[in-house]
C-alpha cells in the first residue's frame, strides 16, 4: 500500500494548540538551520569555536543563540506532531515524543555551557578559555544520560509519523535524519549538521503551514490584539531577565 503524506487536520489537541504548535514547526527548524549555517566557515572542534568567538563575537553569538532558540521553540511542535501520530499509533507517539522533548532539554543545557564558555573568552581570552574547557570537557553531568534520547527520539518519531501516515517515506526519513545533528557543547557545523537541520525543515515546516491553514481564520482584530499582547509580554520578560 502506498503511504501518502497527510496533514495536521482537526481535531487538534487543546495543548499546545494548532497555532502555537504550527508556528513551532515552522520557526524552530528555520532557526536551527540558520544558526548552523552562520558558523559553517569555522572548524568543528571547540578550540576553533572559541577562537572564532574571540574574532567574530557577534556572528558566533547570533549563531549559537539562533540554534538554542530553535531547539527550545521546537517542543510545542513536537507535542503536536506526537499527538497526531498517537491518533493511530500510541506507543511510537509516546516514546518518540517523550524522548525527543528530553533531547531538546539536553540541548538547552549544552547551550548554557556554550554561553558560559564564550563568557570565559570575553573575560580571559580564547587561549585561557580553551585550556579551561579542555580540562573540564569530560566532566559528568546528569544530562549526559539523555544523549541517547537526543539521537533516538527523532528516529522513533519519524517511524511513528510514517506508520501513522502523518508523513510520507521521504519526509519521515528527513525527520529521522535530525538524529545526525552532532551533540555536546561547542560543536561547529559539518555536512551532517546541515543535513540534519535541512531534514527538520523538510519534514516539519510543511506540517506547520498546514496546521495554520486548517480551521477558521481568526479576525484581524483578534490577531492584532494577540500580537500586541505577545510583544508586551515578551518585552517585559526580556527586561525582567536582564534584571535577574
C-alpha positions as a printed NumPy array, in Angstrom:
array([[  0.   ,   0.   ,   0.   ],
       [  1.298,   3.434,  -0.907],
       [  1.596,   5.808,   2.009],
       [  0.715,   9.399,   1.224],
       [  1.565,  12.452,   3.252],
       [ -1.265,  13.593,   5.473],
       [ -1.755,  16.991,   7.018],
       [ -2.424,  18.046,  10.58 ],
       [ -6.205,  18.073,  10.316],
       [ -8.76 ,  18.653,  13.108],
       [ -9.435,  17.751,  15.804],
       [ -6.328,  19.345,  17.264],
       [ -5.264,  18.881,  20.881],
       [ -6.095,  21.781,  23.17 ],
       [ -2.461,  21.92 ,  24.267],
       [ -0.305,  23.163,  22.647],
       [ -2.971,  24.028,  20.055],
       [ -2.678,  24.095,  16.288],
       [ -1.48 ,  27.697,  16.021],
       [  1.215,  27.507,  18.681],
       [  2.244,  24.046,  17.525],
       [  2.128,  25.074,  13.881],
       [  4.252,  28.174,  14.492],
       [  6.742,  25.997,  16.369],
       [  7.012,  23.577,  13.449],
       [  7.834,  26.454,  11.091],
       [ 10.018,  28.716,  13.208],
       [ 12.038,  26.142,  15.159],
       [ 13.627,  24.285,  12.22 ],
       [ 14.359,  27.504,  10.321],
       [ 16.171,  28.995,  13.322],
       [ 18.273,  25.857,  13.755],
       [ 19.216,  25.781,  10.072],
       [ 20.09 ,  29.488,  10.009],
       [ 22.256,  29.222,  13.109],
       [ 24.072,  26.16 ,  11.813],
       [ 24.864,  27.87 ,   8.519],
       [ 26.221,  31.002,  10.222],
       [ 29.148,  29.079,  11.724],
       [ 29.83 ,  26.915,   8.681],
       [ 33.153,  28.644,   7.918],
       [ 34.763,  27.655,  11.228],
       [ 36.312,  24.338,  12.221],
       [ 34.098,  21.867,  14.081],
       [ 36.065,  21.358,  17.313],
       [ 35.81 ,  23.585,  20.368],
       [ 39.224,  25.35 ,  20.19 ],
       [ 38.27 ,  26.763,  16.802],
       [ 34.796,  27.684,  18.045],
       [ 36.24 ,  29.625,  20.969],
       [ 38.787,  31.311,  18.712],
       [ 36.02 ,  32.205,  16.278],
       [ 34.058,  33.812,  19.104],
       [ 37.072,  35.934,  20.021],
       [ 37.406,  37.112,  16.411],
       [ 33.722,  37.333,  15.436],
       [ 31.713,  37.564,  18.679],
       [ 28.554,  38.983,  17.122],
       [ 28.404,  36.308,  14.421],
       [ 29.047,  33.427,  16.81 ],
       [ 26.65 ,  34.811,  19.395],
       [ 23.949,  35.021,  16.756],
       [ 24.707,  31.516,  15.51 ],
       [ 24.55 ,  29.82 ,  18.894],
       [ 21.569,  31.904,  20.026],
       [ 19.528,  31.01 ,  16.951],
       [ 20.257,  27.308,  17.303],
       [ 19.437,  27.335,  21.026],
       [ 16.2  ,  29.247,  20.441],
       [ 15.265,  26.857,  17.644],
       [ 15.654,  23.791,  19.874],
       [ 13.604,  25.371,  22.651],
       [ 10.838,  26.549,  20.325],
       [ 10.508,  23.1  ,  18.769],
       [  8.895,  21.464,  21.775],
       [  5.275,  22.604,  21.093],
       [  5.586,  21.359,  17.514],
       [  6.942,  18.02 ,  18.702],
       [  4.   ,  17.753,  21.108],
       [  1.534,  18.499,  18.316],
       [  3.162,  16.015,  15.96 ],
       [  3.249,  13.318,  18.645],
       [ -0.457,  13.89 ,  19.322],
       [ -1.251,  13.379,  15.645],
       [  0.857,  10.225,  15.488],
       [ -0.877,   8.973,  18.635],
       [ -4.249,   9.   ,  16.926],
       [ -3.159,   5.848,  15.052],
       [ -0.101,   4.51 ,  16.852],
       [  0.098,   5.354,  20.536],
       [  3.426,   3.777,  21.553],
       [  5.642,   5.411,  18.894],
       [  3.92 ,   8.708,  19.659],
       [  4.514,   8.463,  23.402],
       [  8.087,   7.2  ,  23.298],
       [  9.107,   9.24 ,  20.285],
       [  7.59 ,  12.409,  21.679],
       [  8.961,  11.979,  25.201],
       [ 12.486,  11.1  ,  24.077],
       [ 12.582,  13.937,  21.555],
       [ 11.496,  16.528,  24.134],
       [ 14.032,  15.18 ,  26.636],
       [ 16.655,  15.554,  23.92 ],
       [ 15.621,  19.179,  23.457],
       [ 16.113,  19.728,  27.197],
       [ 19.62 ,  18.268,  26.943],
       [ 20.495,  20.514,  24.007],
       [ 19.295,  23.505,  26.03 ],
       [ 21.718,  22.514,  28.799],
       [ 24.508,  22.293,  26.223],
       [ 23.6  ,  25.794,  25.053],
       [ 24.071,  27.072,  28.601],
       [ 27.553,  25.563,  28.729],
       [ 28.323,  27.157,  25.362],
       [ 27.265,  30.544,  26.723],
       [ 29.496,  30.221,  29.787],
       [ 32.468,  29.159,  27.652],
       [ 32.037,  32.208,  25.439],
       [ 31.953,  34.463,  28.511],
       [ 35.307,  32.975,  29.514],
       [ 36.633,  34.076,  26.134],
       [ 35.386,  37.61 ,  26.784],
       [ 36.973,  37.78 ,  30.232],
       [ 40.116,  35.647,  29.846],
       [ 40.762,  35.354,  26.115],
       [ 40.429,  32.354,  23.811],
       [ 43.656,  30.624,  24.897],
       [ 42.756,  30.589,  28.583],
       [ 39.144,  29.62 ,  27.845],
       [ 40.314,  26.765,  25.62 ],
       [ 42.564,  25.469,  28.393],
       [ 39.714,  25.595,  30.928],
       [ 37.262,  23.865,  28.612],
       [ 39.852,  21.227,  27.709],
       [ 40.47 ,  20.39 ,  31.378],
       [ 36.76 ,  20.106,  32.209],
       [ 35.311,  18.81 ,  28.935],
       [ 34.618,  15.256,  30.114],
       [ 33.019,  16.214,  33.432],
       [ 29.87 ,  14.22 ,  34.151],
       [ 26.515,  15.949,  34.256],
       [ 23.026,  14.497,  34.62 ],
       [ 22.092,  15.418,  31.052],
       [ 24.762,  13.061,  29.728],
       [ 22.21 ,  10.321,  30.313],
       [ 19.985,  11.899,  27.664],
       [ 22.434,  11.565,  24.783],
       [ 20.555,   8.509,  23.539],
       [ 17.306,  10.487,  23.682],
       [ 18.83 ,  13.27 ,  21.578],
       [ 19.562,  10.777,  18.811],
       [ 16.839,   8.171,  19.213],
       [ 13.823,  10.399,  19.767],
       [ 13.764,  11.769,  16.227],
       [ 14.114,   8.268,  14.769],
       [ 11.165,   6.909,  16.769],
       [  9.067,   9.953,  15.949],
       [  9.895,   9.621,  12.254],
       [  8.935,   5.936,  12.255],
       [  5.716,   6.73 ,  14.084],
       [  4.854,   9.583,  11.718],
       [  5.341,   7.24 ,   8.763],
       [  3.253,   4.44 ,  10.245],
       [  0.502,   6.879,  11.198],
       [  0.542,   8.372,   7.674],
       [  1.279,  11.828,   9.008],
       [  4.447,  11.881,   6.89 ],
       [  5.347,  10.08 ,   3.706],
       [  8.523,   7.988,   3.47 ],
       [ 10.835,  10.755,   2.263],
       [  9.801,  13.311,   4.859],
       [  9.724,  10.715,   7.631],
       [ 13.309,   9.851,   6.715],
       [ 14.177,  13.553,   6.735],
       [ 12.743,  13.829,  10.251],
       [ 14.747,  10.839,  11.464],
       [ 17.846,  12.437,   9.934],
       [ 17.683,  15.077,  12.685],
       [ 19.311,  12.454,  14.907],
       [ 22.541,  13.046,  12.95 ],
       [ 22.963,  16.544,  14.416],
       [ 26.218,  16.49 ,  16.444],
       [ 25.556,  16.608,  20.189],
       [ 27.509,  18.112,  23.049],
       [ 28.977,  21.538,  23.727],
       [ 30.76 ,  23.961,  21.402],
       [ 30.098,  21.96 ,  18.281],
       [ 30.654,  23.59 ,  14.91 ],
       [ 28.978,  22.769,  11.624],
       [ 29.568,  19.706,   9.475],
       [ 27.79 ,  18.251,   6.47 ],
       [ 25.776,  16.155,   8.937],
       [ 24.722,  19.299,  10.792],
       [ 23.367,  20.842,   7.616],
       [ 21.654,  17.608,   6.56 ],
       [ 20.005,  17.24 ,   9.972],
       [ 18.795,  20.849,  10.09 ],
       [ 17.571,  20.696,   6.498],
       [ 15.791,  17.437,   7.309],
       [ 13.9  ,  19.163,  10.096],
       [ 12.818,  21.894,   7.693],
       [ 11.703,  19.445,   5.004],
       [  9.75 ,  17.321,   7.467],
       [  8.215,  19.9  ,   9.784],
       [  7.757,  23.246,   8.046],
       [  5.006,  21.985,   5.67 ],
       [  3.196,  20.447,   8.662],
       [  3.312,  23.774,  10.455],
       [  1.928,  25.613,   7.439],
       [ -0.839,  23.009,   7.093],
       [ -1.745,  23.389,  10.769],
       [ -2.165,  27.139,  10.349],
       [ -4.294,  26.74 ,   7.244],
       [ -6.629,  24.264,   8.948],
       [ -9.718,  25.623,  10.684],
       [-11.347,  29.056,  10.676],
       [ -9.161,  32.102,  10.231],
       [ -9.177,  34.498,  13.21 ],
       [-10.426,  38.041,  12.832],
       [ -7.894,  40.767,  12.116],
       [ -8.682,  42.465,  15.426],
       [ -8.028,  39.22 ,  17.289],
       [ -4.705,  38.711,  15.519],
       [ -3.656,  42.296,  16.203],
       [ -4.567,  42.029,  19.861],
       [ -2.66 ,  38.793,  20.312],
       [  0.409,  40.134,  18.533],
       [  0.365,  43.214,  20.766],
       [ -0.051,  41.084,  23.885],
       [  2.808,  38.789,  22.893],
       [  5.008,  41.801,  22.153],
       [  4.28 ,  43.446,  25.518],
       [  4.744,  40.232,  27.481],
       [  7.892,  39.389,  25.524],
       [  9.401,  42.817,  26.217],
       [  8.56 ,  42.51 ,  29.904],
       [ 10.202,  39.087,  30.049],
       [ 13.348,  40.411,  28.348],
       [ 13.604,  43.322,  30.814],
       [ 12.979,  41.032,  33.773],
       [ 15.6  ,  38.623,  32.503],
       [ 18.15 ,  41.43 ,  32.28 ],
       [ 17.473,  42.416,  35.878],
       [ 17.823,  38.853,  37.172]])
